[in-house]
Amino acid sequence: MLFRSKPGETKTIALTGIAVRTGDQLIKAELTAGKDQHQSTAWTTRVDGVAALQIELVDLEDPIELGQETLYEVRIINQGSIPITHVKVEATTPSELEPVAADGPGSHQVSAGTLKFEPLESLAPKADVAFRIKARGRKVGDHRFRVSVTADQLTKPVVKEESTTVFGEDQ
């Protein structure tokens, strides 16, 4: 850009940019006035990223007959621009749904209808991870399967529920 001004006159120039990566970013500006007048400056600005976690939860069979099983697929997606660390996934089944098996990265523990998966060290931006939990219908009715995810960058858990209907005759 070329700006013409009179001697001693000042001009203000606004600079707007879009960050393309996180971290410290060096910004340089150089001004020239005539052949022999140059001035430059530089500064650093810090660009922070955003943590954004999404849960997708579906049951593959619904409704199910009493005593039959359904499979829940849980996908955790890092929609943010920074890695999310120490990701903890916990699935809760009501007493009417009995957890039968689980699969995902790392190991898991089951206690009183709660499945706790081994924490993920890190989930990169735009990456996802999948878990599968199989549960058996133990009582007729509409039951809620719940997944809760916590991580270092989140102030509150991200929670998702899925309804599963169990039909048949209770014994």
MIDOSE-1310 file (N, C-alpha, C; in nm, 2 decimals, decimal comma, always signed):
residues 171
mlfr	+0,08/-0,12/+0,00/+0,00/+0,00/+0,00/+0,09/+0,12/+0,00; +0,04/+0,22/-0,07/+0,12/+0,35/-0,07/+0,03/+0,46/-0,01; +0,09/+0,52/+0,09/+0,02/+0,63/+0,16/+0,10/+0,76/+0,14; +0,04/+0,86/+0,10/+0,11/+0,99/+0,08/+0,07/+1,08/+0,20
skpg	+0,16/+1,14/+0,26/+0,13/+1,24/+0,37/+0,23/+1,35/+0,36; +0,19/+1,46/+0,43/+0,27/+1,58/+0,44/+0,38/+1,56/+0,55; +0,49/+1,63/+0,54/+0,59/+1,62/+0,65/+0,53/+1,65/+0,78; +0,56/+1,57/+0,88/+0,51/+1,59/+1,02/+0,37/+1,53/+1,04
etkt	+0,30/+1,49/+0,94/+0,17/+1,43/+0,95/+0,18/+1,28/+0,99; +0,09/+1,24/+1,08/+0,09/+1,10/+1,12/-0,04/+1,03/+1,06; -0,02/+0,90/+1,04/-0,13/+0,82/+0,99/-0,14/+0,69/+1,08; -0,26/+0,64/+1,10/-0,28/+0,52/+1,18/-0,32/+0,41/+1,08
ialt	-0,25/+0,30/+1,09/-0,28/+0,19/+1,00/-0,33/+0,07/+1,09; -0,44/+0,01/+1,06/-0,49/-0,10/+1,13/-0,46/-0,23/+1,06; -0,41/-0,33/+1,13/-0,38/-0,46/+1,07/-0,47/-0,56/+1,13; -0,53/-0,64/+1,05/-0,61/-0,75/+1,10/-0,56/-0,88/+1,03
giav	-0,55/-0,98/+1,12/-0,50/-1,11/+1,07/-0,58/-1,23/+1,12; -0,56/-1,34/+1,06/-0,63/-1,46/+1,10/-0,52/-1,56/+1,14; -0,53/-1,61/+1,26/-0,43/-1,71/+1,30/-0,45/-1,84/+1,23; -0,34/-1,91/+1,19/-0,35/-2,04/+1,13/-0,29/-2,15/+1,21
rtgd	-0,22/-2,11/+1,32/-0,17/-2,21/+1,42/-0,16/-2,14/+1,55; -0,15/-2,23/+1,65/-0,14/-2,18/+1,79/+0,00/-2,16/+1,83; +0,02/-2,09/+1,94/+0,16/-2,06/+1,99/+0,20/-1,91/+1,97; +0,32/-1,88/+2,00/+0,37/-1,75/+1,98/+0,40/-1,72/+1,83
qlik	+0,34/-1,60/+1,79/+0,35/-1,57/+1,65/+0,43/-1,43/+1,64; +0,53/-1,42/+1,55/+0,60/-1,30/+1,53/+0,54/-1,22/+1,42; +0,52/-1,09/+1,45/+0,46/-1,00/+1,36/+0,56/-0,89/+1,33; +0,59/-0,86/+1,21/+0,68/-0,75/+1,17/+0,61/-0,65/+1,09
aelt	+0,65/-0,52/+1,10/+0,60/-0,41/+1,02/+0,72/-0,33/+0,98; +0,72/-0,28/+0,86/+0,83/-0,19/+0,81/+0,77/-0,08/+0,74; +0,81/+0,04/+0,77/+0,76/+0,17/+0,71/+0,88/+0,24/+0,64; +0,85/+0,29/+0,52/+0,95/+0,36/+0,44/+0,89/+0,49/+0,41
agkd	+0,98/+0,60/+0,43/+0,94/+0,73/+0,39/+1,05/+0,79/+0,31; +1,04/+0,80/+0,18/+1,15/+0,85/+0,10/+1,25/+0,74/+0,08; +1,37/+0,78/+0,02/+1,47/+0,69/-0,01/+1,55/+0,64/+0,11; +1,57/+0,73/+0,21/+1,66/+0,69/+0,32/+1,59/+0,68/+0,45
qhqs	+1,46/+0,68/+0,46/+1,39/+0,68/+0,59/+1,31/+0,54/+0,60; +1,37/+0,46/+0,68/+1,31/+0,33/+0,71/+1,29/+0,31/+0,86; +1,18/+0,25/+0,89/+1,16/+0,22/+1,03/+1,09/+0,08/+1,04; +1,13/+0,00/+1,13/+1,07/-0,13/+1,14/+1,05/-0,16/+1,29
tawt	+0,95/-0,25/+1,31/+0,92/-0,29/+1,45/+0,87/-0,44/+1,44; +0,88/-0,51/+1,55/+0,83/-0,65/+1,55/+0,78/-0,67/+1,69; +0,68/-0,76/+1,70/+0,63/-0,80/+1,83/+0,57/-0,94/+1,82; +0,55/-1,00/+1,93/+0,50/-1,14/+1,94/+0,36/-1,13/+2,00
trvd	+0,28/-1,21/+1,95/+0,14/-1,23/+2,00/+0,12/-1,38/+2,02; +0,05/-1,41/+2,13/+0,02/-1,55/+2,16/-0,11/-1,59/+2,11; -0,12/-1,70/+2,04/-0,25/-1,75/+1,98/-0,28/-1,88/+2,06; -0,39/-1,87/+2,13/-0,43/-1,99/+2,21/-0,53/-2,07/+2,13
gvaa	-0,54/-2,20/+2,15/-0,63/-2,28/+2,08/-0,76/-2,30/+2,16; -0,85/-2,37/+2,10/-0,98/-2,40/+2,17/-1,00/-2,55/+2,18; -1,05/-2,59/+2,30/-1,09/-2,73/+2,32/-1,24/-2,74/+2,30; -1,27/-2,84/+2,21/-1,41/-2,86/+2,18/-1,43/-3,01/+2,16
lqie	-1,51/-3,07/+2,24/-1,53/-3,21/+2,24/-1,67/-3,25/+2,20; -1,69/-3,34/+2,11/-1,83/-3,39/+2,08/-1,84/-3,54/+2,10; -1,96/-3,58/+2,15/-1,99/-3,72/+2,17/-2,10/-3,76/+2,07; -2,07/-3,87/+2,00/-2,18/-3,93/+1,92/-2,21/-4,06/+1,99
lvdl	-2,34/-4,09/+2,01/-2,38/-4,21/+2,08/-2,50/-4,27/+2,01; -2,50/-4,39/+1,97/-2,61/-4,46/+1,91/-2,62/-4,61/+1,97; -2,74/-4,66/+1,98/-2,76/-4,80/+2,00/-2,80/-4,86/+1,87; -2,74/-4,98/+1,84/-2,75/-5,04/+1,71/-2,88/-5,12/+1,70
edpi	-2,93/-5,17/+1,81/-3,06/-5,24/+1,81/-3,15/-5,17/+1,91; -3,26/-5,13/+1,87/-3,36/-5,06/+1,96/-3,49/-5,06/+1,88; -3,60/-5,12/+1,94/-3,60/-5,18/+2,07/-3,54/-5,32/+2,07; -3,52/-5,37/+2,19/-3,47/-5,51/+2,21/-3,57/-5,59/+2,30
elgq	-3,57/-5,72/+2,28/-3,65/-5,80/+2,36/-3,58/-5,83/+2,49; -3,66/-5,85/+2,60/-3,61/-5,88/+2,73/-3,51/-6,00/+2,72; -3,39/-5,98/+2,77/-3,29/-6,08/+2,77/-3,20/-6,07/+2,65; -3,23/-5,99/+2,55/-3,15/-5,97/+2,43/-3,05/-5,86/+2,46
etly	-2,95/-5,84/+2,36/-2,85/-5,75/+2,38/-2,85/-5,64/+2,27; -2,80/-5,52/+2,31/-2,78/-5,42/+2,21/-2,64/-5,37/+2,22; -2,59/-5,31/+2,12/-2,45/-5,26/+2,12/-2,46/-5,10/+2,11; -2,39/-5,04/+2,20/-2,38/-4,89/+2,20/-2,25/-4,85/+2,13
evri	-2,25/-4,77/+2,04/-2,13/-4,71/+1,98/-2,11/-4,57/+2,02; -1,99/-4,54/+2,08/-1,96/-4,41/+2,13/-1,84/-4,36/+2,06; -1,86/-4,24/+2,00/-1,74/-4,18/+1,93/-1,72/-4,05/+1,99; -1,59/-4,03/+2,03/-1,54/-3,90/+2,09/-1,46/-3,83/+1,99
inqg	-1,50/-3,70/+1,95/-1,44/-3,63/+1,85/-1,38/-3,50/+1,90; -1,25/-3,47/+1,88/-1,19/-3,34/+1,92/-1,22/-3,24/+1,80; -1,32/-3,16/+1,82/-1,35/-3,06/+1,71/-1,27/-2,93/+1,73; -1,18/-2,93/+1,83/-1,11/-2,81/+1,87/-0,98/-2,79/+1,79
sipi	-0,90/-2,70/+1,83/-0,77/-2,67/+1,76/-0,65/-2,70/+1,84; -0,67/-2,76/+1,96/-0,56/-2,80/+2,04/-0,58/-2,95/+2,08; -0,47/-3,02/+2,12/-0,49/-3,15/+2,17/-0,57/-3,15/+2,31; -0,65/-3,25/+2,33/-0,72/-3,26/+2,45/-0,66/-3,37/+2,53
thvk	-0,62/-3,35/+2,66/-0,54/-3,44/+2,73/-0,62/-3,50/+2,85; -0,57/-3,62/+2,89/-0,63/-3,70/+3,00/-0,78/-3,71/+2,98; -0,82/-3,77/+2,87/-0,96/-3,79/+2,83/-1,01/-3,91/+2,91; -1,12/-3,89/+2,99/-1,18/-4,00/+3,07/-1,32/-4,02/+3,02
veat	-1,34/-4,15/+2,98/-1,48/-4,19/+2,93/-1,54/-4,28/+3,03; -1,66/-4,25/+3,07/-1,74/-4,33/+3,17/-1,88/-4,35/+3,11; -1,92/-4,48/+3,11/-2,05/-4,51/+3,06/-2,13/-4,57/+3,18; -2,26/-4,53/+3,19/-2,34/-4,57/+3,30/-2,47/-4,64/+3,24
tpse	-2,49/-4,76/+3,29/-2,61/-4,83/+3,25/-2,70/-4,84/+3,38; -2,83/-4,82/+3,36/-2,93/-4,83/+3,47/-2,93/-4,98/+3,51; -2,99/-5,01/+3,62/-2,99/-5,15/+3,66/-3,07/-5,24/+3,57; -3,16/-5,18/+3,49/-3,24/-5,25/+3,39/-3,16/-5,30/+3,27
lepv	-3,04/-5,24/+3,25/-2,95/-5,28/+3,14/-2,82/-5,33/+3,20; -2,79/-5,45/+3,17/-2,67/-5,51/+3,23/-2,55/-5,51/+3,13; -2,44/-5,44/+3,17/-2,33/-5,44/+3,08/-2,27/-5,58/+3,06; -2,24/-5,62/+2,94/-2,20/-5,75/+2,91/-2,05/-5,75/+2,86
aadg	-2,02/-5,65/+2,77/-1,88/-5,65/+2,72/-1,85/-5,50/+2,68; -1,72/-5,47/+2,67/-1,69/-5,34/+2,62/-1,56/-5,35/+2,55; -1,54/-5,26/+2,45/-1,42/-5,25/+2,37/-1,39/-5,11/+2,34; -1,26/-5,08/+2,35/-1,21/-4,94/+2,32/-1,06/-4,94/+2,34
pgsh	-1,00/-4,83/+2,32/-0,86/-4,82/+2,35/-0,83/-4,83/+2,50; -0,74/-4,91/+2,53/-0,70/-4,94/+2,67/-0,80/-5,03/+2,74; -0,78/-5,05/+2,86/-0,86/-5,14/+2,94/-0,98/-5,06/+3,00; -1,07/-5,14/+3,07/-1,19/-5,08/+3,13/-1,22/-5,16/+3,26
qvsa	-1,29/-5,09/+3,35/-1,34/-5,16/+3,47/-1,49/-5,14/+3,48; -1,56/-5,24/+3,53/-1,70/-5,24/+3,55/-1,73/-5,25/+3,70; -1,81/-5,16/+3,75/-1,85/-5,16/+3,89/-1,99/-5,10/+3,90; -2,09/-5,18/+3,95/-2,23/-5,13/+3,98/-2,29/-5,06/+3,86
gtlk	-2,27/-5,11/+3,74/-2,33/-5,05/+3,62/-2,26/-4,94/+3,56; -2,14/-4,91/+3,61/-2,05/-4,80/+3,56/-1,93/-4,86/+3,49; -1,90/-4,83/+3,37/-1,78/-4,87/+3,30/-1,69/-4,75/+3,29; -1,57/-4,77/+3,34/-1,47/-4,66/+3,34/-1,36/-4,71/+3,25
fepl	-1,33/-4,64/+3,14/-1,22/-4,67/+3,05/-1,09/-4,61/+3,10; -0,98/-4,67/+3,07/-0,85/-4,62/+3,10/-0,84/-4,48/+3,03; -0,79/-4,38/+3,10/-0,79/-4,24/+3,03/-0,70/-4,24/+2,91; -0,74/-4,17/+2,81/-0,66/-4,14/+2,69/-0,56/-4,03/+2,72
esla	-0,43/-4,06/+2,69/-0,33/-3,96/+2,72/-0,36/-3,83/+2,65; -0,40/-3,84/+2,52/-0,42/-3,72/+2,44/-0,51/-3,75/+2,31; -0,59/-3,66/+2,27/-0,67/-3,67/+2,15/-0,64/-3,55/+2,07; -0,58/-3,57/+1,95/-0,53/-3,46/+1,87/-0,65/-3,38/+1,81
pkad	-0,62/-3,26/+1,76/-0,73/-3,18/+1,70/-0,78/-3,26/+1,57; -0,91/-3,26/+1,56/-0,98/-3,33/+1,45/-0,98/-3,48/+1,45; -0,92/-3,54/+1,56/-0,91/-3,68/+1,57/-1,03/-3,73/+1,64; -1,06/-3,86/+1,63/-1,17/-3,93/+1,70/-1,12/-4,06/+1,75
vafr	-1,20/-4,11/+1,85/-1,18/-4,24/+1,91/-1,31/-4,31/+1,93; -1,32/-4,44/+1,92/-1,45/-4,51/+1,93/-1,44/-4,62/+2,04; -1,56/-4,63/+2,11/-1,58/-4,73/+2,21/-1,71/-4,80/+2,18; -1,71/-4,93/+2,22/-1,84/-5,01/+2,20/-1,87/-5,08/+2,33
ikar	-2,00/-5,07/+2,37/-2,04/-5,13/+2,50/-2,17/-5,21/+2,46; -2,16/-5,34/+2,50/-2,27/-5,43/+2,48/-2,35/-5,44/+2,61; -2,48/-5,43/+2,60/-2,57/-5,44/+2,73/-2,69/-5,53/+2,70; -2,73/-5,60/+2,80/-2,85/-5,69/+2,79/-2,97/-5,63/+2,87
grkv	-3,08/-5,64/+2,80/-3,21/-5,59/+2,87/-3,25/-5,68/+2,98; -3,26/-5,63/+3,10/-3,30/-5,71/+3,22/-3,44/-5,68/+3,27; -3,50/-5,57/+3,22/-3,63/-5,53/+3,27/-3,70/-5,45/+3,16; -3,83/-5,48/+3,14/-3,91/-5,41/+3,04/-3,92/-5,26/+3,07
gdhr	-3,91/-5,18/+2,97/-3,93/-5,03/+2,99/-3,84/-4,95/+2,90; -3,84/-4,82/+2,92/-3,76/-4,73/+2,85/-3,64/-4,69/+2,94; -3,52/-4,72/+2,90/-3,40/-4,70/+2,98/-3,30/-4,61/+2,92; -3,22/-4,54/+3,00/-3,13/-4,45/+2,95/-2,98/-4,50/+2,98
frvs	-2,91/-4,50/+2,87/-2,77/-4,53/+2,87/-2,70/-4,40/+2,86; -2,60/-4,38/+2,95/-2,53/-4,24/+2,96/-2,38/-4,25/+2,95; -2,33/-4,16/+2,87/-2,18/-4,15/+2,86/-2,14/-4,01/+2,91; -2,03/-4,00/+2,99/-1,98/-3,88/+3,04/-1,83/-3,87/+3,01
vtad	-1,78/-3,76/+2,95/-1,64/-3,75/+2,92/-1,58/-3,62/+2,99; -1,47/-3,64/+3,05/-1,40/-3,53/+3,11/-1,26/-3,52/+3,05; -1,19/-3,41/+3,06/-1,06/-3,39/+3,02/-1,00/-3,27/+3,09; -0,87/-3,25/+3,08/-0,80/-3,14/+3,15/-0,85/-3,01/+3,10
qltk	-0,88/-2,99/+2,97/-0,92/-2,86/+2,91/-1,06/-2,83/+2,93; -1,14/-2,92/+2,98/-1,29/-2,90/+3,00/-1,32/-2,86/+3,14; -1,41/-2,76/+3,16/-1,45/-2,72/+3,29/-1,56/-2,80/+3,35; -1,64/-2,86/+3,26/-1,75/-2,95/+3,29/-1,75/-3,07/+3,20
pvvk	-1,81/-3,19/+3,25/-1,81/-3,31/+3,17/-1,91/-3,28/+3,05; -1,87/-3,35/+2,94/-1,96/-3,35/+2,82/-2,04/-3,48/+2,84; -2,18/-3,47/+2,83/-2,27/-3,58/+2,86/-2,36/-3,61/+2,75; -2,39/-3,74/+2,72/-2,48/-3,77/+2,62/-2,56/-3,90/+2,67
eest	-2,69/-3,90/+2,64/-2,78/-4,01/+2,67/-2,84/-4,07/+2,55; -2,87/-4,20/+2,56/-2,94/-4,27/+2,45/-3,05/-4,36/+2,52; -3,17/-4,35/+2,46/-3,28/-4,43/+2,51/-3,28/-4,56/+2,45; -3,31/-4,67/+2,52/-3,33/-4,80/+2,47/-3,46/-4,86/+2,53
tvfg	-3,54/-4,91/+2,44/-3,67/-4,97/+2,49/-3,65/-5,12/+2,49; -3,69/-5,18/+2,61/-3,68/-5,33/+2,63/-3,83/-5,37/+2,63; -3,87/-5,47/+2,55/-4,01/-5,52/+2,55/-4,01/-5,66/+2,58; -4,13/-5,71/+2,62/-4,15/-5,85/+2,65/-4,22/-5,86/+2,78
edq	-4,22/-5,98/+2,85/-4,29/-5,99/+2,97/-4,18/-6,02/+3,08; -4,19/-5,93/+3,19/-4,11/-5,95/+3,31/-4,14/-6,08/+3,37; -4,04/-6,15/+3,43/-4,07/-6,28/+3,50/-4,07/-6,26/+3,64
